[in-house]
Amino acid sequence: MPDGTTAAGILLSSLGTISAERLASLVIHEAFHVWQAAHPSPAWEANELDALTYPAGDAGVLHARAEETACLGAALSKTDWQGDAAKALAWRAVRHGLLSARQREYEQRAETLEGLAQFIESQFLKGLPLLDPLAAVSLGIRPWAYFSGAALAFLLARSGEDWQAEVMSGTPLDSILAAQLGASDRTSEITPALAEAAAHAAQAHTLRLEHLRRQFEALPGKRLRLSGSKLRVVGFDPLNLHALPDGQVLHTRYVAVEVNDGRLEVLAAQALAEGADLLNPTALSIASVPEPSIVGGRWQIQTATLRADFPAARVRATLDGWEADLD
């Protein structure tokens, strides 16, 4: 909000037909995020940029996640739950061995940020989080963290010990549970169906990225390509960008870029960024670009999906549109 207060909202038109109880649970979920904002903690400081490099196309990572999900579901369904919970943590250790330290931290922070809100929501509905191991292989790391974090919180709540204070200090949910259960490297037997599902999901992820690239390349109309060493991404939607295998990043909903006295903003459209640094790309390309206006020496576009304003002297026409060298 303008005064710095954090607010959370729900877009009712996106929910379709929904019961009053379900709507109330979503309000409670979002209210918990407002509470989190009012009570700062390293527990919910998830760096969304780290999610970009998460190996969503690694079959080993996805398989270990599926096995862990199955064990978490088994633990939640039993009164004698500790053995299955320990196996879940053992599978988590397998997956964490395939991740970088930053990827592991992102996962754990997402579990306390979103997983605890899901825990509160599930408590209101008097139910448990949905833990489908076959579906888990196809979820992005952030959506999966809703359910894994909620499951860990439910198991911690069964222990009868004070765990909330540890969370507020920044200790991840899985670390608290592991300390209560004791170390174990004994995983459950491999489930062939889950291993096969993980392999298919990894292949599907790779094909999906290739499809997104082809879709961008096939967009009609003229193109604008910005380049320069001082490009700065000043706004983006972390839930609608895709890290492509060659290091490019495809923004599919929103991105804003500034450089010197120029600015470009893409809304509800696509842009392809080049370069290893998400916040400082070396180039940015946009398709379906309309004819610009030249006003007072400025090259300008103002539409519902594209706003551009650059020195006209830095933009030149090409066979398929325009290029702007902004160094």
N, C-alpha and C positions, 0 to 999 in steps of 0.2 A: 504494500500500500504506500501512498505518497509519504506518509509519516514514518515509514520504516517498519511498521507492523506487518508481520507475516499473516497472510490469509490463505485459505484453501477453498476451492470451489468445485462444484459438480455441475457439468453441463447436462441438464435434465433431458434435453432433446436427443442426446446420444444414447440414452438408456432404454428407450422403447417402453414397453409395458413392464412395470416393475411393482412389486408389492411394497406396502408401506414399511414392513419389517426390513426388507432388503435395502430399501432406500435409507432407512435409519442406520443400518450397519455401515453403509458407505459414508454417511455423514460422520459417524463415530471414527471410522478409519481416518478421514481427512482431519477431524478434530485432533486426533492423536499427533498428526504431523504438525499442527499448529502448536501443540504442547511441546513437541520436540524442538521446534524453532525457539520457543520461549525458555528452553532449558538446554543450552548448548552443551554438547559432549562430543568427544572424538568418535564416539560410537556411531554417529550418523554422518560423519564426514566422508562420504563416498565420492571419489573422483570419477566422474562419468567418462573421462577420457581414457581411463584404464580399461574400461569395458570394450573399447575399440579393438584392442589386441587380444581379447579373450579367444582362445582357440576353439571356436564353435564348429570348426570342420575337422576336429581331431576325434576319431572314433574312440580312442582310448579314454579320453576325457569324458565323452558322452556316455560310454558304457559304465564307467565307474560312478557317474552321477545317477544313472538308472538303477544300479545295484544299491546305491545308498538310499535312493528314494524308496525302493522296495523294503529295505530294512527299517527305515523311519516309519513307513506305514505299518509294518508288522509290530514295531514297538508301541505305536499309538493304540493299536488294537488289543493290547494285552495288559493285564495287571502286573505280570512278571516281565517287565519290559527292558530291563537293563542289558540282557544278552544281545537282543536285536539292536539296541541303541549303540552298544559297543561295536557291533559289526558295521553299523552305518558309519561310525567314526573311522573305522579301519578302511572302508571304501573311500571315505573322504580323504584320508591320508594318501591313498593311491592316486587320487585325482590331483591333490595338491602337489604331489611330486612331479606332475607334468605341467604345472603352472609356474609363472614367475612370482616373485614376492608381491609385486604390485597387483597382479591378477588375483592372488589369494586374498589380499587385503580388500580389494574392491568387492569380492564376493562376500566377505565377512561383514563389511560395512553395509552393503545392500541388505543383508539379512537383518541387521539391527534397525536400519532405516525403514525398510518396507515390510520385512518379516514381522517385526513387532506390531506394526499397524494392522497387519493381517491377523495376528494373534488376538488383538483387541476386538477386531471385527468378528472373528470366529467365535470368540467367547460370547459376544452379544447374541449371535445366532444359535448358541448352544450346540455348536458342531465342531468338527475337526477340519484342518486344512485338507484339500484334495491332493492326494499323493498318488499319481498314476505314473508308474515307472516307464511305461511305454511312451506316454506323452512327454515325459521329462527330457527325452533325448532331443526333442524338437524345440524346446523352449530356449529363448535367449537367457543369458545369465541373470539379467535383472528380473524378468518374470518368474524364473525358477526360484530366486531368492525370496520372493513373497512366501512361497509354500515351505521351502526348507527352513527359513528363519522362524516361521510360525510353528513348525513341527518341533524345532529345537526348544522354543520357548515353552511349548506345552509339556515337553519332557522335563525341563528344568522346574516348571511349576509343580510337577509331581514329586520332586525331590524333597519338598518341604523346607529347603534351605533358602537363605536370603541371597538371591542372585541379581536382583535389580541394581543394587549398588555397584556391583562389579561391572555390569553393563555400562552404567553411567560413567565409570572410570575409563571406559574404552576397551574392556576385555571382550573379545568376541564370544558369541553364544556357544559355539562349538568348543572353544577352549575351556569355558566354565564347565560344560557337561563332561568333557574329557577329564578334568581335574576331579570331578565327583566320582566318575566311574573307574578311573585308573587307566593306565595305558594298555592298549591291546592292538596287536597287528593281525588278529584273526578275522579275516573276511568270511563272508558266506560263500558257498559254492557258486561258481559262475553260472548264470542263467543263459543258456544259448540263445533264447529268443530275445533277450535284452542286448546281447552282444551283436546279434544280427540287426536289430532295430537301430542300434548306435551306428553301425557301419552304413546303413541306408541313410540315416539322418545326416551323417557327415558328408556323404556324397551329394545329398540333396542341397545342403548348405552351399557347397562349392558351385553346383549348377545354378542355384538361385542368384548368387553373386554374378555369375557369367550372364545370366538372363537380365539382371538389372543393368549391367554395362551395355548389353546389346540394345535394351530399351532406350537408354540414353543416346546411344549412337544413332538410333533410328528416328529420333525426334525430328520433326520437319522444321523448315524455316531456316532463317539465317542464324549465325552463331556469333557470340562475343567471347573473346579470349583475353583475359587480363593476365599480365605477367609483371614480375618485379620482385626485388629482394626485400621490399618493405611492406608487402601485403600483410594485413593483420585481420584475422577473423575476430570480429567483436560481438558476434551473436550466432548461435546455432541451436538446433534441436537435437539433443543427445540421443533421443529415442528414434530419430528418423535419419540416421546417417549410417553408412555402410563402408567398412574398411575393405577395399578390394585387394586381391592377392598381390598386385604389383606395387602396393604402397599408396595408390590413389584412394581418395575418400569421396563417396557419392552422397551428397546431401539431397534428400528426397522431399523435404518439406520447407526448410528455412535455413538461410545463411545470410549474414551481413558481413561485408568486407570494407575496410577503410585503408587508404594509402595517401599520405600527404594531404592534399586538399580534394581528394576524390572519395566517393562512397558508392557501393553497390549493395542492394538488398533484394534477395530472392524470396518470394512468399508463395507457398503452395505450388512450388515448381522445383525443378532439379538443377543442380550445379555439380560439376566434377572438379575437385581440387587435386592438384599435383603437389608432391613434396612430402617429406617424412614428418614434418611438423604440422599437426592439425591447425594450430593457431597462427602459424606463419607459413602458408603455402607459397610455392614459387609461381603457381599459375592457377587460374580458375576459369572454367569454360561454362557458358550458358547457351542453351538452344532456344529455338522459337523466339528470337529477338525481333521486336518490331522496329520500324524506322525511327531513328532518333530525331530530336529537335536540336538545332544549334542556336543557343540564346546567349548573347553576351560572351561569346568565346567558350561556352560550356556545351559539352556533348551530353544531352539529357534524355532520359526515358522515364515516364511516369504512367504505369499501368497497375492493374490490380495485382499482378504477380511479379513485376519487376520495376525497381526504382534505381536509376543510374544517374550519376552526375560526375563528369570528369572534364579536365581541360581538353577542349576539342583538338588542340595541337598535338596531344599525345595519342590520339586515336586515328587509325588509318583503315581504309576499306580494303577488304580481301575478296577473293573469289566467292567465299561462302559466308561473308559477313564483315566483321570488324576485329581488329586487334588493338589492344591498348598496352603499350610498353610504358610502365609507370615508374621506372627507375629514374 
